Amino acid sequence: MPIISAPLVLIDGALRGPAAVIIDGDRIVDVIDGLPAAAADHLQLTEGMLTPGLIDLQINGAFGIDFITASPGDWATVAATLPGTGVTAFQPTFTTAPLDTLVAGIAQAAFARDAKSGGARLLGVHLEGPFLSPAQAGVHPIEHMLLPNAAHLDAIVGIGPQDIVTMVTIAPELADALVAVRRLVAAGICVSIGHTDATAAQVRAATDAGATMVTHVFNAMRGLGHREPGAAGQSLADERLVVGLIADLMHVSGEIVSVVMRAAAGRVALVTDAIAAAGMPPGRYELGESTVDVFSDGLPHNAAGAIAGSTLTLNDAVRNVVSVGISPAAAFEAASRVPADLIGRPDLGRLHAGAMADLVWWSDALQPLRTWVGGCVVAPATA
């Protein structure tokens, strides 16, 4: 059986070593401390660290491709390219759009997932809209926002393979929102709270109904107040919630990245909110129905100057988190185990017996050197 050893290996939330991962087919069968006896199929990494593959729960597109209009070839391109950034599984995210556009995009995502073209795993679709608050729209088109009533849920979530929609972002203050949260959770769909002007009490009610995440904390939500904590404050205080964080040091400052990582230790999920411009030069790109410009600072804006997603990659998010004083182990956990646990995938995001052999070898400078998905090398150094 193939064996991969490294000076440091992420095991149970800590980097320790030397240690080795033993693989059989596409699965890990054991993780052992120390170096095993010499074997022909032993790959001994002499520097850096070995971690689980990263998981991005909120990515609108990358490498010039916007997911909502992606062709089969586009999906294959993104899946093949993401592992170069350490990502081995992703949840393509659709922003608010007309119903027929969302339905068509969901159907294409289902086709791409079932095609299994290799590379990063397509986990399912994250609908970041249309059930959002116009008061916290960001760049989402208000004219296409909908209330989360039964008819609208049937039209969007009820199409295609039953499990292709894996996450829905909802503003909990909307009419019918709590009923929708319960229905989605009962169907096995993760509900995230976002693009919301909800009070802390309204966020708590949605959490009581089954919501388990907050979408890109501090962005497009009621801010933190010392008497009214808002969605941001409630997410940091409520241990039932996973806190989505765009750690590009622009959506939130380095100081706030540090605050979030410490206040919600062990329940932060790093996300990119990347758009088609990720991995591309400055220029003009599409985000759903919007046209956005990316200048030299790398931050996308629409014509009105509003932030429109990011050009962040998840490996850069990990490095940014470490740069503000968070341990590499905690940063890697936030990009692997935490998102895997949130979406109910204990076979991902960890180096344990029985887990998928999705691995990343990192340099000491936290650059991805090699990536495996299901025990197969899918990326040399590309980032």
Short mmCIF file of the C-alpha atoms (twelve columns), coordinates in Angstrom:
data_MODEL
# 
_entry.id   MODEL 
# 
loop_
_atom_site.group_PDB 
_atom_site.id 
_atom_site.type_symbol 
_atom_site.label_atom_id 
_atom_site.label_alt_id 
_atom_site.label_comp_id 
_atom_site.label_asym_id 
_atom_site.label_seq_id 
_atom_site.Cartn_x 
_atom_site.Cartn_y 
_atom_site.Cartn_z 
_atom_site.pdbx_PDB_model_num 
ATOM 1   C CA . MET A 1   0.000   0.000  0.000   1 
ATOM 2   C CA . PRO A 2   1.291   3.528  -0.754  1 
ATOM 3   C CA . ILE A 3   2.782   5.406  2.191   1 
ATOM 4   C CA . ILE A 4   3.383   9.166  2.345   1 
ATOM 5   C CA . SER A 5   5.416   10.553 5.243   1 
ATOM 6   C CA . ALA A 6   6.334   14.123 6.121   1 
ATOM 7   C CA . PRO A 7   8.198   16.036 8.834   1 
ATOM 8   C CA . LEU A 8   4.843   17.434 10.007  1 
ATOM 9   C CA . VAL A 9   1.367   15.998 9.470   1 
ATOM 10  C CA . LEU A 10  -1.972  17.567 10.504  1 
ATOM 11  C CA . ILE A 11  -3.451  14.981 12.852  1 
ATOM 12  C CA . ASP A 12  -6.449  15.692 15.105  1 
ATOM 13  C CA . GLY A 13  -6.001  19.438 14.819  1 
ATOM 14  C CA . ALA A 14  -2.271  19.534 15.528  1 
ATOM 15  C CA . LEU A 15  0.814   19.507 13.326  1 
ATOM 16  C CA . ARG A 16  3.089   16.778 14.602  1 
ATOM 17  C CA . GLY A 17  5.716   14.515 13.218  1 
ATOM 18  C CA . PRO A 18  7.368   12.954 11.599  1 
ATOM 19  C CA . ALA A 19  4.310   10.896 10.721  1 
ATOM 20  C CA . ALA A 20  2.961   8.888  7.810   1 
ATOM 21  C CA . VAL A 21  -0.330  8.312  6.010   1 
ATOM 22  C CA . ILE A 22  -1.030  4.850  4.618   1 
ATOM 23  C CA . ILE A 23  -3.348  4.668  1.603   1 
ATOM 24  C CA . ASP A 24  -5.304  1.833  0.041   1 
ATOM 25  C CA . GLY A 25  -7.048  2.782  -3.194  1 
ATOM 26  C CA . ASP A 26  -8.812  6.105  -2.688  1 
ATOM 27  C CA . ARG A 27  -8.925  5.913  1.120   1 
ATOM 28  C CA . ILE A 28  -6.654  6.426  4.092   1 
ATOM 29  C CA . VAL A 29  -6.318  3.200  6.074   1 
ATOM 30  C CA . ASP A 30  -4.004  4.412  8.832   1 
ATOM 31  C CA . VAL A 31  -2.056  7.391  10.152  1 
ATOM 32  C CA . ILE A 32  1.034   6.541  12.187  1 
ATOM 33  C CA . ASP A 33  3.560   8.493  14.196  1 
ATOM 34  C CA . GLY A 34  7.181   8.152  13.148  1 
ATOM 35  C CA . LEU A 35  8.646   6.905  9.906   1 
ATOM 36  C CA . PRO A 36  7.677   3.430  8.701   1 
ATOM 37  C CA . ALA A 37  10.168  0.808  7.650   1 
ATOM 38  C CA . ALA A 38  11.638  1.255  4.189   1 
ATOM 39  C CA . ALA A 39  9.255   0.202  1.426   1 
ATOM 40  C CA . ALA A 40  9.207   0.520  -2.346  1 
ATOM 41  C CA . ASP A 41  5.963   2.465  -2.282  1 
ATOM 42  C CA . HIS A 42  6.990   4.916  0.471   1 
ATOM 43  C CA . LEU A 43  7.107   8.577  -0.597  1 
ATOM 44  C CA . GLN A 44  9.174   10.337 2.043   1 
ATOM 45  C CA . LEU A 45  8.667   14.100 1.907   1 
ATOM 46  C CA . THR A 46  11.759  15.763 3.337   1 
ATOM 47  C CA . GLU A 47  10.344  19.223 4.043   1 
ATOM 48  C CA . GLY A 48  7.128   21.003 4.835   1 
ATOM 49  C CA . MET A 49  3.879   19.460 6.008   1 
ATOM 50  C CA . LEU A 50  1.068   17.178 4.893   1 
ATOM 51  C CA . THR A 51  -2.562  18.168 5.473   1 
ATOM 52  C CA . PRO A 52  -6.011  17.193 4.282   1 
ATOM 53  C CA . GLY A 53  -7.182  18.823 1.072   1 
ATOM 54  C CA . LEU A 54  -8.851  22.213 1.446   1 
ATOM 55  C CA . ILE A 55  -12.608 22.668 0.994   1 
ATOM 56  C CA . ASP A 56  -14.123 25.912 -0.345  1 
ATOM 57  C CA . LEU A 57  -17.803 26.288 0.526   1 
ATOM 58  C CA . GLN A 58  -18.307 29.620 -1.245  1 
ATOM 59  C CA . ILE A 59  -16.744 30.102 -4.662  1 
ATOM 60  C CA . ASN A 60  -18.642 31.785 -7.494  1 
ATOM 61  C CA . GLY A 61  -16.054 30.999 -10.145 1 
ATOM 62  C CA . ALA A 62  -12.354 31.163 -10.958 1 
ATOM 63  C CA . PHE A 63  -9.818  31.097 -13.782 1 
ATOM 64  C CA . GLY A 64  -12.016 33.207 -16.060 1 
ATOM 65  C CA . ILE A 65  -15.137 31.064 -15.500 1 
ATOM 66  C CA . ASP A 66  -18.394 32.116 -13.816 1 
ATOM 67  C CA . PHE A 67  -20.206 29.039 -12.526 1 
ATOM 68  C CA . ILE A 68  -23.760 30.140 -13.240 1 
ATOM 69  C CA . THR A 69  -23.117 30.017 -17.003 1 
ATOM 70  C CA . ALA A 70  -20.311 27.426 -17.043 1 
ATOM 71  C CA . SER A 71  -20.174 24.858 -19.852 1 
ATOM 72  C CA . PRO A 72  -19.157 21.231 -19.244 1 
ATOM 73  C CA . GLY A 73  -15.645 22.118 -20.383 1 
ATOM 74  C CA . ASP A 74  -15.562 25.077 -17.999 1 
ATOM 75  C CA . TRP A 75  -16.490 22.888 -15.045 1 
ATOM 76  C CA . ALA A 76  -13.731 20.457 -15.954 1 
ATOM 77  C CA . THR A 77  -11.206 23.290 -16.212 1 
ATOM 78  C CA . VAL A 78  -11.989 24.625 -12.745 1 
ATOM 79  C CA . ALA A 79  -11.958 21.146 -11.194 1 
ATOM 80  C CA . ALA A 80  -8.571  20.461 -12.768 1 
ATOM 81  C CA . THR A 81  -7.055  23.809 -11.749 1 
ATOM 82  C CA . LEU A 82  -8.277  24.243 -8.162  1 
ATOM 83  C CA . PRO A 83  -6.001  21.503 -6.738  1 
ATOM 84  C CA . GLY A 84  -3.032  23.709 -7.593  1 
ATOM 85  C CA . THR A 85  -4.300  25.989 -4.805  1 
ATOM 86  C CA . GLY A 86  -4.668  23.089 -2.374  1 
ATOM 87  C CA . VAL A 87  -8.439  22.772 -2.886  1 
ATOM 88  C CA . THR A 88  -9.686  19.213 -3.299  1 
ATOM 89  C CA . ALA A 89  -13.440 19.853 -2.906  1 
ATOM 90  C CA . PHE A 90  -15.638 22.855 -3.582  1 
ATOM 91  C CA . GLN A 91  -19.209 24.048 -3.375  1 
ATOM 92  C CA . PRO A 92  -19.961 26.200 -6.458  1 
ATOM 93  C CA . THR A 93  -21.944 29.233 -5.423  1 
ATOM 94  C CA . PHE A 94  -24.676 31.006 -7.371  1 
ATOM 95  C CA . THR A 95  -25.595 34.589 -6.605  1 
ATOM 96  C CA . THR A 96  -29.095 36.021 -7.012  1 
ATOM 97  C CA . ALA A 97  -30.432 35.649 -10.545 1 
ATOM 98  C CA . PRO A 98  -33.751 35.041 -12.344 1 
ATOM 99  C CA . LEU A 99  -35.354 31.736 -11.469 1 
ATOM 100 C CA . ASP A 100 -34.821 30.212 -14.898 1 
ATOM 101 C CA . THR A 101 -31.123 31.114 -14.780 1 
ATOM 102 C CA . LEU A 102 -30.706 29.480 -11.366 1 
ATOM 103 C CA . VAL A 103 -32.589 26.371 -12.439 1 
ATOM 104 C CA . ALA A 104 -30.456 26.005 -15.567 1 
ATOM 105 C CA . GLY A 105 -27.247 26.560 -13.606 1 
ATOM 106 C CA . ILE A 106 -28.210 23.973 -10.988 1 
ATOM 107 C CA . ALA A 107 -28.919 21.446 -13.726 1 
ATOM 108 C CA . GLN A 108 -25.500 22.060 -15.300 1 
ATOM 109 C CA . ALA A 109 -23.799 21.698 -11.932 1 
ATOM 110 C CA . ALA A 110 -25.529 18.352 -11.411 1 
ATOM 111 C CA . PHE A 111 -24.338 17.214 -14.837 1 
ATOM 112 C CA . ALA A 112 -20.777 18.317 -14.068 1 
ATOM 113 C CA . ARG A 113 -20.744 16.548 -10.711 1 
ATOM 114 C CA . ASP A 114 -22.030 13.314 -12.221 1 
ATOM 115 C CA . ALA A 115 -19.507 13.528 -15.096 1 
ATOM 116 C CA . LYS A 116 -16.638 13.139 -12.582 1 
ATOM 117 C CA . SER A 117 -14.030 14.604 -14.917 1 
ATOM 118 C CA . GLY A 118 -11.315 14.413 -12.255 1 
ATOM 119 C CA . GLY A 119 -9.626  17.018 -10.107 1 
ATOM 120 C CA . ALA A 120 -11.377 18.716 -7.205  1 
ATOM 121 C CA . ARG A 121 -14.649 17.205 -6.041  1 
ATOM 122 C CA . LEU A 122 -17.827 19.139 -6.852  1 
ATOM 123 C CA . LEU A 123 -19.782 18.752 -3.626  1 
ATOM 124 C CA . GLY A 124 -23.045 20.479 -4.515  1 
ATOM 125 C CA . VAL A 125 -24.438 23.942 -5.107  1 
ATOM 126 C CA . HIS A 126 -24.492 26.782 -2.585  1 
ATOM 127 C CA . LEU A 127 -27.374 29.128 -3.401  1 
ATOM 128 C CA . GLU A 128 -26.300 32.532 -2.081  1 
ATOM 129 C CA . GLY A 129 -29.615 33.991 -3.134  1 
ATOM 130 C CA . PRO A 130 -32.313 34.785 -4.028  1 
ATOM 131 C CA . PHE A 131 -33.661 34.672 -0.437  1 
ATOM 132 C CA . LEU A 132 -31.770 37.744 0.762   1 
ATOM 133 C CA . SER A 133 -32.559 41.122 2.291   1 
ATOM 134 C CA . PRO A 134 -32.675 44.106 -0.085  1 
ATOM 135 C CA . ALA A 135 -31.300 46.154 2.812   1 
ATOM 136 C CA . GLN A 136 -28.044 44.141 2.639   1 
ATOM 137 C CA . ALA A 137 -27.971 43.319 -1.060  1 
ATOM 138 C CA . GLY A 138 -24.324 43.988 -1.787  1 
ATOM 139 C CA . VAL A 139 -24.045 43.477 -5.549  1 
ATOM 140 C CA . HIS A 140 -26.969 41.031 -5.705  1 
ATOM 141 C CA . PRO A 141 -29.726 42.381 -7.988  1 
ATOM 142 C CA . ILE A 142 -32.649 43.357 -5.775  1 
ATOM 143 C CA . GLU A 143 -35.153 42.857 -8.591  1 
ATOM 144 C CA . HIS A 144 -34.499 39.124 -8.565  1 
ATOM 145 C CA . MET A 145 -34.685 38.603 -4.814  1 
ATOM 146 C CA . LEU A 146 -37.550 36.404 -3.595  1 
ATOM 147 C CA . LEU A 147 -39.258 35.484 -0.366  1 
ATOM 148 C CA . PRO A 148 -38.450 31.913 0.720   1 
ATOM 149 C CA . ASN A 149 -42.015 30.659 0.443   1 
ATOM 150 C CA . ALA A 150 -43.005 27.123 -0.518  1 
ATOM 151 C CA . ALA A 151 -43.534 27.904 -4.203  1 
ATOM 152 C CA . HIS A 152 -40.127 29.522 -4.610  1 
ATOM 153 C CA . LEU A 153 -38.393 26.724 -2.698  1 
ATOM 154 C CA . ASP A 154 -40.120 24.151 -4.883  1 
ATOM 155 C CA . ALA A 155 -38.982 25.966 -8.039  1 
ATOM 156 C CA . ILE A 156 -35.327 26.105 -7.046  1 
ATOM 157 C CA . VAL A 157 -34.475 23.427 -4.537  1 
ATOM 158 C CA . GLY A 158 -36.885 20.842 -5.860  1 
ATOM 159 C CA . ILE A 159 -35.300 20.472 -9.300  1 
ATOM 160 C CA . GLY A 160 -32.548 18.139 -10.438 1 
ATOM 161 C CA . PRO A 161 -31.003 15.417 -8.289  1 
ATOM 162 C CA . GLN A 162 -32.333 15.713 -4.770  1 
ATOM 163 C CA . ASP A 163 -28.916 16.313 -3.246  1 
ATOM 164 C CA . ILE A 164 -27.361 18.743 -5.725  1 
ATOM 165 C CA . VAL A 165 -28.299 21.825 -3.652  1 
ATOM 166 C CA . THR A 166 -26.235 21.427 -0.489  1 
ATOM 167 C CA . MET A 167 -26.375 24.926 1.040   1 
ATOM 168 C CA . VAL A 168 -28.753 27.894 0.919   1 
ATOM 169 C CA . THR A 169 -28.051 31.365 2.329   1 
ATOM 170 C CA . ILE A 170 -31.156 33.037 3.794   1 
ATOM 171 C CA . ALA A 171 -31.899 36.346 5.484   1 
ATOM 172 C CA . PRO A 172 -33.849 35.146 8.547   1 
ATOM 173 C CA . GLU A 173 -35.921 38.308 8.954   1 
ATOM 174 C CA . LEU A 174 -37.819 37.636 5.716   1 
ATOM 175 C CA . ALA A 175 -41.400 36.400 5.775   1 
ATOM 176 C CA . ASP A 176 -41.548 32.580 5.778   1 
ATOM 177 C CA . ALA A 177 -37.804 32.368 6.493   1 
ATOM 178 C CA . LEU A 178 -37.985 30.221 9.600   1 
ATOM 179 C CA . VAL A 179 -40.392 27.794 7.930   1 
ATOM 180 C CA . ALA A 180 -37.985 27.619 5.004   1 
ATOM 181 C CA . VAL A 181 -35.013 26.965 7.308   1 
ATOM 182 C CA . ARG A 182 -36.818 24.028 8.910   1 
ATOM 183 C CA . ARG A 183 -37.830 22.611 5.532   1 
ATOM 184 C CA . LEU A 184 -34.331 22.881 4.079   1 
ATOM 185 C CA . VAL A 185 -32.672 21.375 7.138   1 
ATOM 186 C CA . ALA A 186 -35.166 18.503 7.109   1 
ATOM 187 C CA . ALA A 187 -34.147 17.867 3.497   1 
ATOM 188 C CA . GLY A 188 -30.483 17.632 4.505   1 
ATOM 189 C CA . ILE A 189 -29.524 21.065 3.161   1 
ATOM 190 C CA . CYS A 190 -27.217 23.291 5.208   1 
ATOM 191 C CA . VAL A 191 -28.693 26.731 5.878   1 
ATOM 192 C CA . SER A 192 -26.428 29.742 6.241   1 
ATOM 193 C CA . ILE A 193 -27.492 33.176 7.477   1 
ATOM 194 C CA . GLY A 194 -26.358 36.025 5.263   1 
ATOM 195 C CA . HIS A 195 -27.090 39.210 3.331   1 
ATOM 196 C CA . THR A 196 -29.222 40.084 6.297   1 
ATOM 197 C CA . ASP A 197 -30.242 43.023 8.442   1 
ATOM 198 C CA . ALA A 198 -31.378 40.622 11.150  1 
ATOM 199 C CA . THR A 199 -31.004 41.381 14.825  1 
ATOM 200 C CA . ALA A 200 -29.203 38.999 17.128  1 
ATOM 201 C CA . ALA A 201 -32.589 37.683 18.294  1 
ATOM 202 C CA . GLN A 202 -33.636 36.923 14.714  1 
ATOM 203 C CA . VAL A 203 -30.354 35.145 14.059  1 
ATOM 204 C CA . ARG A 204 -30.849 33.145 17.248  1 
ATOM 205 C CA . ALA A 205 -34.336 32.144 16.103  1 
ATOM 206 C CA . ALA A 206 -32.968 30.934 12.758  1 
ATOM 207 C CA . THR A 207 -30.279 28.967 14.583  1 
ATOM 208 C CA . ASP A 208 -32.944 27.418 16.801  1 
ATOM 209 C CA . ALA A 209 -34.727 26.428 13.564  1 
ATOM 210 C CA . GLY A 210 -31.591 24.662 12.302  1 
ATOM 211 C CA . ALA A 211 -29.326 27.197 10.572  1 
ATOM 212 C CA . THR A 212 -25.688 26.308 11.181  1 
ATOM 213 C CA . MET A 213 -23.542 28.892 9.376   1 
ATOM 214 C CA . VAL A 214 -23.140 32.609 8.761   1 
ATOM 215 C CA . THR A 215 -22.145 33.710 5.258   1 
ATOM 216 C CA . HIS A 216 -19.021 35.939 5.043   1 
ATOM 217 C CA . VAL A 217 -19.186 37.434 8.521   1 
ATOM 218 C CA . PHE A 218 -19.236 41.240 8.810   1 
ATOM 219 C CA . ASN A 219 -19.979 41.621 5.079   1 
ATOM 220 C CA . ALA A 220 -23.556 42.361 3.952   1 
ATOM 221 C CA . MET A 221 -25.021 42.080 7.442   1 
ATOM 222 C CA . ARG A 222 -25.967 44.198 10.415  1 
ATOM 223 C CA . GLY A 223 -22.740 45.129 12.118  1 
ATOM 224 C CA . LEU A 224 -21.552 44.472 15.627  1 
ATOM 225 C CA . GLY A 225 -22.995 46.733 18.302  1 
ATOM 226 C CA . HIS A 226 -22.446 46.673 22.025  1 
ATOM 227 C CA . ARG A 227 -26.198 46.654 22.759  1 
ATOM 228 C CA . GLU A 228 -27.488 45.063 19.567  1 
ATOM 229 C CA . PRO A 229 -24.900 42.429 18.543  1 
ATOM 230 C CA . GLY A 230 -26.484 41.959 15.112  1 
ATOM 231 C CA . ALA A 231 -25.732 38.986 12.906  1 
ATOM 232 C CA . ALA A 232 -21.975 39.439 13.234  1 
ATOM 233 C CA . GLY A 233 -21.976 39.554 17.020  1 
ATOM 234 C CA . GLN A 234 -24.426 36.699 17.389  1 
ATOM 235 C CA . SER A 235 -22.342 34.497 15.095  1 
ATOM 236 C CA . LEU A 236 -19.283 35.026 17.278  1 
ATOM 237 C CA . ALA A 237 -21.234 34.330 20.465  1 
ATOM 238 C CA . ASP A 238 -23.335 31.320 19.430  1 
ATOM 239 C CA . GLU A 239 -21.258 28.140 19.448  1 
ATOM 240 C CA . ARG A 240 -23.806 26.403 17.214  1 
ATOM 241 C CA . LEU A 241 -22.809 28.560 14.251  1 
ATOM 242 C CA . VAL A 242 -19.905 28.100 11.862  1 
ATOM 243 C CA . VAL A 243 -18.536 31.485 10.856  1 
ATOM 244 C CA . GLY A 244 -17.701 31.946 7.177   1 
ATOM 245 C CA . LEU A 245 -14.707 34.259 6.776   1 
ATOM 246 C CA . ILE A 246 -13.185 35.840 3.661   1 
ATOM 247 C CA . ALA A 247 -9.594  36.237 4.846   1 
ATOM 248 C CA . ASP A 248 -8.255  38.371 2.010   1 
ATOM 249 C CA . LEU A 249 -7.451  41.180 4.499   1 
ATOM 250 C CA . MET A 250 -9.700  43.495 2.468   1 
ATOM 251 C CA . HIS A 251 -13.244 42.240 3.113   1 
ATOM 252 C CA . VAL A 252 -12.203 42.352 6.761   1 
ATOM 253 C CA . SER A 253 -8.997  43.745 8.204   1 
ATOM 254 C CA . GLY A 254 -6.218  41.639 9.614   1 
ATOM 255 C CA . GLU A 255 -7.230  42.687 13.114  1 
ATOM 256 C CA . ILE A 256 -10.788 41.441 12.548  1 
ATOM 257 C CA . VAL A 257 -9.493  38.188 11.031  1 
ATOM 258 C CA . SER A 258 -7.599  37.678 14.290  1 
ATOM 259 C CA . VAL A 259 -10.666 38.558 16.385  1 
ATOM 260 C CA . VAL A 260 -12.899 36.139 14.471  1 
ATOM 261 C CA . MET A 261 -10.405 33.281 14.568  1 
ATOM 262 C CA . ARG A 262 -9.928  33.690 18.323  1 
ATOM 263 C CA . ALA A 263 -13.538 34.418 19.300  1 
ATOM 264 C CA . ALA A 264 -14.911 31.516 17.254  1 
ATOM 265 C CA . ALA A 265 -11.931 29.194 17.598  1 
ATOM 266 C CA . GLY A 266 -12.561 25.824 16.013  1 
ATOM 267 C CA . ARG A 267 -15.708 26.905 14.158  1 
ATOM 268 C CA . VAL A 268 -14.457 29.282 11.470  1 
ATOM 269 C CA . ALA A 269 -14.704 28.144 7.853   1 
ATOM 270 C CA . LEU A 270 -12.376 29.999 5.508   1 
ATOM 271 C CA . VAL A 271 -14.072 30.746 2.188   1 
ATOM 272 C CA . THR A 272 -12.928 32.678 -0.847  1 
ATOM 273 C CA . ASP A 273 -16.149 34.136 -2.324  1 
ATOM 274 C CA . ALA A 274 -13.993 34.080 -5.455  1 
ATOM 275 C CA . ILE A 275 -15.338 35.159 -8.830  1 
ATOM 276 C CA . ALA A 276 -14.163 34.449 -12.367 1 
ATOM 277 C CA . ALA A 277 -11.276 36.890 -11.841 1 
ATOM 278 C CA . ALA A 278 -9.540  34.591 -9.316  1 
ATOM 279 C CA . GLY A 279 -6.278  33.374 -10.802 1 
ATOM 280 C CA . MET A 280 -6.562  35.930 -13.618 1 
ATOM 281 C CA . PRO A 281 -5.019  39.344 -14.351 1 
ATOM 282 C CA . PRO A 282 -6.805  42.635 -13.635 1 
ATOM 283 C CA . GLY A 283 -9.640  43.339 -16.046 1 
ATOM 284 C CA . ARG A 284 -13.397 43.097 -16.525 1 
ATOM 285 C CA . TYR A 285 -15.259 39.944 -15.507 1 
ATOM 286 C CA . GLU A 286 -18.785 38.600 -15.097 1 
ATOM 287 C CA . LEU A 287 -20.436 37.747 -11.783 1 
ATOM 288 C CA . GLY A 288 -23.864 36.384 -12.584 1 
ATOM 289 C CA . GLU A 289 -25.685 39.217 -14.322 1 
ATOM 290 C CA . SER A 290 -23.205 41.847 -13.135 1 
ATOM 291 C CA . THR A 291 -20.053 43.144 -14.763 1 
ATOM 292 C CA . VAL A 292 -17.230 43.839 -12.339 1 
ATOM 293 C CA . ASP A 293 -13.809 45.397 -12.650 1 
ATOM 294 C CA . VAL A 294 -10.637 44.206 -10.978 1 
ATOM 295 C CA . PHE A 295 -7.809  46.680 -10.615 1 
ATOM 296 C CA . SER A 296 -4.270  46.253 -9.332  1 
ATOM 297 C CA . ASP A 297 -5.373  45.822 -5.707  1 
ATOM 298 C CA . GLY A 298 -7.160  42.602 -6.713  1 
ATOM 299 C CA . LEU A 299 -10.512 43.586 -5.190  1 
ATOM 300 C CA . PRO A 300 -13.490 43.328 -7.593  1 
ATOM 301 C CA . HIS A 301 -15.958 46.244 -7.705  1 
ATOM 302 C CA . ASN A 302 -19.140 46.888 -9.656  1 
ATOM 303 C CA . ALA A 303 -19.843 50.171 -11.441 1 
ATOM 304 C CA . ALA A 304 -21.173 51.703 -8.214  1 
ATOM 305 C CA . GLY A 305 -17.989 50.836 -6.349  1 
ATOM 306 C CA . ALA A 306 -19.426 48.016 -4.228  1 
ATOM 307 C CA . ILE A 307 -17.226 45.018 -3.472  1 
ATOM 308 C CA . ALA A 308 -18.208 42.149 -5.773  1 
ATOM 309 C CA . GLY A 309 -16.702 38.922 -4.455  1 
ATOM 310 C CA . SER A 310 -12.954 38.398 -4.367  1 
ATOM 311 C CA . THR A 311 -9.949  37.109 -6.264  1 
ATOM 312 C CA . LEU A 312 -8.793  35.151 -3.227  1 
ATOM 313 C CA . THR A 313 -7.625  31.542 -3.397  1 
ATOM 314 C CA . LEU A 314 -7.914  29.334 -0.341  1 
ATOM 315 C CA . ASN A 315 -4.167  28.744 -0.011  1 
ATOM 316 C CA . ASP A 316 -3.709  32.520 0.194   1 
ATOM 317 C CA . ALA A 317 -6.450  32.676 2.834   1 
ATOM 318 C CA . VAL A 318 -4.540  30.170 4.953   1 
ATOM 319 C CA . ARG A 319 -1.338  32.195 4.665   1 
ATOM 320 C CA . ASN A 320 -3.197  35.428 5.489   1 
ATOM 321 C CA . VAL A 321 -4.651  33.895 8.640   1 
ATOM 322 C CA . VAL A 322 -1.212  32.713 9.740   1 
ATOM 323 C CA . SER A 323 0.180   36.189 9.042   1 
ATOM 324 C CA . VAL A 324 -2.040  37.703 11.763  1 
ATOM 325 C CA . GLY A 325 -0.745  35.348 14.434  1 
ATOM 326 C CA . ILE A 326 -2.983  32.291 14.132  1 
ATOM 327 C CA . SER A 327 -1.254  28.912 14.159  1 
ATOM 328 C CA . PRO A 328 -0.904  27.051 10.846  1 
ATOM 329 C CA . ALA A 329 -2.771  24.085 12.341  1 
ATOM 330 C CA . ALA A 330 -5.795  26.267 13.197  1 
ATOM 331 C CA . ALA A 331 -5.710  27.896 9.759   1 
ATOM 332 C CA . PHE A 332 -5.621  24.532 7.974   1 
ATOM 333 C CA . GLU A 333 -8.441  23.196 10.163  1 
ATOM 334 C CA . ALA A 334 -10.559 26.210 9.198   1 
ATOM 335 C CA . ALA A 335 -10.093 25.333 5.537   1 
ATOM 336 C CA . SER A 336 -10.566 21.570 5.827   1 
ATOM 337 C CA . ARG A 337 -12.140 19.868 8.846   1 
ATOM 338 C CA . VAL A 338 -14.527 22.675 9.819   1 
ATOM 339 C CA . PRO A 339 -16.178 22.960 6.371   1 
ATOM 340 C CA . ALA A 340 -16.276 19.172 6.019   1 
ATOM 341 C CA . ASP A 341 -18.025 18.752 9.356   1 
ATOM 342 C CA . LEU A 342 -20.478 21.533 8.554   1 
ATOM 343 C CA . ILE A 343 -21.761 19.813 5.417   1 
ATOM 344 C CA . GLY A 344 -21.807 16.377 6.985   1 
ATOM 345 C CA . ARG A 345 -18.796 14.904 5.205   1 
ATOM 346 C CA . PRO A 346 -16.692 13.118 7.838   1 
ATOM 347 C CA . ASP A 347 -14.864 11.387 4.985   1 
ATOM 348 C CA . LEU A 348 -13.294 14.704 3.960   1 
ATOM 349 C CA . GLY A 349 -11.143 17.348 5.632   1 
ATOM 350 C CA . ARG A 350 -9.116  15.064 7.903   1 
ATOM 351 C CA . LEU A 351 -6.333  12.522 7.918   1 
ATOM 352 C CA . HIS A 352 -8.076  9.587  9.590   1 
ATOM 353 C CA . ALA A 353 -8.567  5.941  8.772   1 
ATOM 354 C CA . GLY A 354 -11.561 5.695  6.454   1 
ATOM 355 C CA . ALA A 355 -11.315 9.244  5.109   1 
ATOM 356 C CA . MET A 356 -10.776 9.954  1.433   1 
ATOM 357 C CA . ALA A 357 -7.096  10.223 0.499   1 
ATOM 358 C CA . ASP A 358 -7.351  13.927 -0.386  1 
ATOM 359 C CA . LEU A 359 -3.990  15.381 0.644   1 
ATOM 360 C CA . VAL A 360 -1.814  18.426 0.152   1 
ATOM 361 C CA . TRP A 361 1.933   18.691 0.622   1 
ATOM 362 C CA . TRP A 362 2.924   22.218 1.671   1 
ATOM 363 C CA . SER A 363 6.280   23.926 1.768   1 
ATOM 364 C CA . ASP A 364 7.499   25.504 4.987   1 
ATOM 365 C CA . ALA A 365 6.327   28.806 3.475   1 
ATOM 366 C CA . LEU A 366 2.789   27.344 3.155   1 
ATOM 367 C CA . GLN A 367 2.846   27.014 -0.602  1 
ATOM 368 C CA . PRO A 368 1.118   23.922 -2.059  1 
ATOM 369 C CA . LEU A 369 3.674   21.623 -3.662  1 
ATOM 370 C CA . ARG A 370 1.567   18.599 -4.572  1 
ATOM 371 C CA . THR A 371 -2.093  17.632 -4.269  1 
ATOM 372 C CA . TRP A 372 -3.779  14.236 -4.248  1 
ATOM 373 C CA . VAL A 373 -7.500  13.511 -4.702  1 
ATOM 374 C CA . GLY A 374 -8.576  9.989  -3.875  1 
ATOM 375 C CA . GLY A 375 -4.940  8.934  -3.639  1 
ATOM 376 C CA . CYS A 376 -4.059  10.175 -7.147  1 
ATOM 377 C CA . VAL A 377 -1.768  13.126 -7.833  1 
ATOM 378 C CA . VAL A 378 -3.844  15.845 -9.485  1 
ATOM 379 C CA . ALA A 379 -1.587  18.863 -9.176  1 
ATOM 380 C CA . PRO A 380 2.112   19.680 -9.103  1 
ATOM 381 C CA . ALA A 381 3.082   23.175 -7.956  1 
ATOM 382 C CA . THR A 382 0.889   25.742 -9.716  1 
ATOM 383 C CA . ALA A 383 0.352   28.336 -6.993  1 
# 
